[in-house]
Amino acid sequence: TRKLKKKKSEKEDKRPRTAFTAEQLQRLKAEFQANRYITEQRRQSLAQELNLN
C-alpha cells in the first residue's frame, strides 16, 4: 500500500473543538430532530441565538 503525504498546514487549518453547554446541546438536538437538514440561514440564526459566533 501507498502512504499519502499529509500537508504541513493541515494541523494549522483545524479549529479547536467547540465545547457546548448543556443548554446549547439541548437546543441543537431539538433543532436537528425536527429538521435534519437545516438551511445556511437557519444555521447562522441558530448559531447567533446560541452565542456560537
C-alpha positions in Angstrom: 0.0 0.0 0.0 1.0 3.6 -0.5 1.1 6.2 2.2 -0.4 9.6 1.5 1.6 12.6 2.5 -0.1 15.0 4.9 0.1 18.7 4.2 2.2 20.6 6.7 -0.6 23.2 7.1 -3.3 20.6 7.8 -3.0 21.0 11.6 -2.9 24.7 11.3 -6.2 24.7 9.4 -8.1 22.8 12.0 -10.3 24.7 14.5 -10.4 23.6 18.1 -13.4 21.5 19.0 -16.4 23.6 20.3 -17.4 22.8 23.9 -21.2 23.2 24.0 -23.1 24.0 27.2 -25.9 21.7 28.2 -28.5 24.3 27.1 -26.8 24.6 23.7 -26.7 20.8 23.2 -30.4 20.6 24.1 -31.4 23.2 21.6 -29.2 21.7 18.9 -30.6 18.2 19.4 -34.1 19.5 19.3 -33.4 21.5 16.1 -31.8 18.6 14.3 -34.5 16.2 15.5 -37.2 18.4 14.0 -35.3 19.1 10.8 -32.2 17.1 10.0 -31.2 19.3 7.0 -31.2 23.0 8.0 -30.6 25.9 5.7 -27.5 28.0 5.8 -29.6 30.9 7.0 -31.2 28.8 9.8 -27.7 27.5 10.8 -26.4 31.1 11.1 -29.5 32.2 13.0 -29.2 29.3 15.4 -25.5 30.0 16.0 -26.4 33.6 16.8 -29.2 32.6 19.2 -26.9 30.2 21.0 -23.9 32.6 21.1 -21.7 30.4 18.9 -20.4 33.1 16.6 
